[in-house]
């Protein structure tokens, strides 16, 4: 009989935990792994697109530039644009 009681108690705890998780999800405190993966994948794709574009956009300007300070300023400005773009899309899935 003890084994049956332990099984029942374990089942009750599991049911309570499941209800807590479901409530957290309804409140928006918990999201599914699928949603998180989709969000992260979209941010990686966006970052790749932005970073790929930097080289293409700087190519012409840098080809004629010889001053290291100006070259650094040009590259920093494009990287900062990426950083600003990243912060405005900082919402959760």
C-alpha positions as CSV (number, residue, x, y, z in Angstrom):
1,X,0.0,0.0,0.0
2,X,2.9,2.4,0.7
3,X,4.0,2.1,-2.9
4,X,0.6,3.1,-4.0
5,X,0.5,6.1,-1.7
6,X,3.9,7.3,-3.0
7,X,2.7,7.0,-6.6
8,X,-0.4,9.0,-5.8
9,X,1.6,11.7,-4.0
10,X,4.1,11.9,-6.9
11,X,1.2,12.1,-9.4
12,X,-0.4,15.0,-7.4
13,X,2.9,16.9,-7.3
14,X,3.4,16.4,-11.0
15,X,-0.1,17.6,-11.7
16,X,0.5,20.7,-9.5
17,X,3.7,21.4,-11.3
18,X,2.0,21.1,-14.7
19,X,-0.7,23.5,-13.6
20,X,1.9,26.0,-12.4
21,X,3.7,25.8,-15.8
22,X,0.4,26.2,-17.7
23,X,-0.4,29.3,-15.5
24,X,3.0,30.8,-16.1
25,X,2.6,30.3,-19.8
26,X,-0.8,31.9,-19.8
27,X,0.6,34.9,-17.9
28,X,3.4,35.3,-20.5
29,X,6.1,34.4,-18.0
30,X,7.0,31.2,-19.8
31,X,7.4,30.6,-23.6
32,X,7.8,27.4,-25.5
33,X,11.2,26.2,-26.7
34,X,9.9,26.3,-30.2
35,X,9.1,30.0,-29.9
36,X,12.6,30.7,-28.4
37,X,14.3,28.7,-31.2
38,X,12.4,30.5,-33.9
39,X,13.2,33.9,-32.3
40,X,16.9,33.2,-32.0
41,X,17.1,31.8,-35.6
42,X,15.4,35.0,-36.9
43,X,17.9,37.2,-35.0
44,X,20.9,35.2,-36.3
45,X,19.6,35.5,-39.9
46,X,19.1,39.3,-39.4
47,X,22.5,39.7,-38.0
48,X,24.1,37.8,-40.8
49,X,22.3,40.0,-43.4
50,X,23.3,43.2,-41.7
51,X,26.9,42.1,-41.2
52,X,27.2,40.9,-44.8
53,X,25.9,44.2,-46.0
54,X,28.6,46.2,-44.1
55,X,31.4,44.9,-46.4
56,X,29.4,45.6,-49.6
57,X,28.5,49.1,-48.4
58,X,32.0,50.1,-47.3
59,X,33.8,48.6,-50.3
60,X,33.7,51.7,-52.5
61,X,34.4,54.2,-49.7
62,X,37.4,52.2,-48.3
63,X,39.0,51.5,-51.7
64,X,40.0,55.2,-52.1
65,X,40.7,55.9,-48.4
66,X,44.3,55.8,-47.0
67,X,43.9,57.5,-43.6
68,X,43.6,54.8,-40.9
69,X,41.5,57.1,-38.6
70,X,39.0,57.7,-41.4
71,X,38.9,54.0,-42.2
72,X,38.2,53.1,-38.6
73,X,35.5,55.8,-38.3
74,X,33.8,54.4,-41.4
75,X,33.8,50.9,-40.2
76,X,32.8,51.8,-36.6
77,X,29.8,53.8,-37.9
78,X,28.5,50.8,-39.8
79,X,29.0,48.5,-36.8
80,X,27.2,51.0,-34.6
81,X,24.3,51.1,-37.0
82,X,24.0,47.3,-36.5
83,X,24.1,47.8,-32.7
84,X,21.3,50.4,-32.8
85,X,19.2,48.2,-35.1
86,X,19.7,45.3,-32.7
87,X,18.4,47.2,-29.6
88,X,15.2,48.3,-31.2
89,X,14.2,44.7,-31.9
90,X,14.9,43.5,-28.4
91,X,11.4,42.1,-27.8
92,X,10.7,38.6,-26.6
93,X,9.2,35.9,-28.7
